[in-house]
Amino acid sequence: MANVTFSSPSLPRDITVYAIAGDRGTILAVAKSHKIPIPFDCQDGECGSCLVEVTHFNPRTKYAIALTEKEKELLKQLGKISKAEIENAEVNDMPPHYRLACQCFVRNEDVLVKFVGDETVPPAGPHITHAVKAYKGGVEISGLDEFLGYAVKVEEDAALHFDIIAAKMDDHGNAEVATLFRQLAGFSRLHLAEAKSRAASIDLNKVIPPDYAWPDHETPERTSIWAGDAAMSRLDALKAALEGEKRGYEFYVSVAAKTKVPEIAAMAKEFVKEEAEHVRLLEAWITREEWLQKTAVPQPVN
């Protein structure tokens, strides 16, 4: 038996599973059988989607490491293996640090498998949609009190929005996603409290913008499912939340880029950083949910 521990930002915690050595199972096969969401596509060593970092707890033990030519070539293209590592693997049977999960077979040893996602493309921040152009052209903020007023309106609407979806998810029996949305509502309320705290003596009732001040007549984190839909799937709910979070992210990005007031730019950048974390959290949940659906065993029809 071998202990295989999986570690990733997309997992709530490290997960250790037992694998039967000698059954020719790959790390990817073990991950799929235990619903560990390692990204994958071709499953044949051609795309690099399942790149993982493998730590051997007894690195001096030789296990006849087998690297196929296509795995070596792809790892070289990704910059994840050196000539010295290839030679060490081929001559001394010493494992390299990085492998393709679909090509790496489980041996009679304990290993730690780390993964972060598809590295066949350079890492990038949250995608910027056309909405950001509307904010740049339609919302110009010139004073700190005005920015705080907009921030208060964004976060108030976001918290209410997530609370409504959480309640709908509870009604539909999706307790796990309901908990996530309440967590997001909590994040928005933290932003709201921060904005109000920084406003200090400013009367925000005089600077909170009406709906018509926004390019689409609504704050960015409202989505097309403002009232929620009790029949929507967990994946649909997560994607709807991601849509709103991205628009909130884009709003703060546009403020930071457009304003000529250094104090507003600095504060907007703080909100950008926090919104980006929310986007990454939701993207991780969506990846996990899509992976679970992709690998689910079809249930027989009664």
Buried (B, 14 or more C-beta within 10 A) or exposed (E): EBEBBBBBEBBEEEBEBEBEBEEEBBBBBBBBEBEBBBBBEEBEBEBBBBBBBBBBEEEEEEBEBEBEEEBBEBBEEBEBBEEEBBEBBEEEEBBBBBBBBBBBBBBEBBBBBBBBBBBBEEEEEBEBEEBBEBBBEEBEBEBBBBBBBBBBBBBBBBBBBBBBBBBBBBEBEBEEBBEBBBEBBEBBBEBBEBBBEBBEEBEBEEBBBEEEBBBEEBBBBBBEBBEBBEEBBBBEBBBBBBBBBBBBBBBBBBBBBBBEBEEBBEBBBEBBEBBBEBBBBBBBBBBBBBBEEEBEEEEEEE
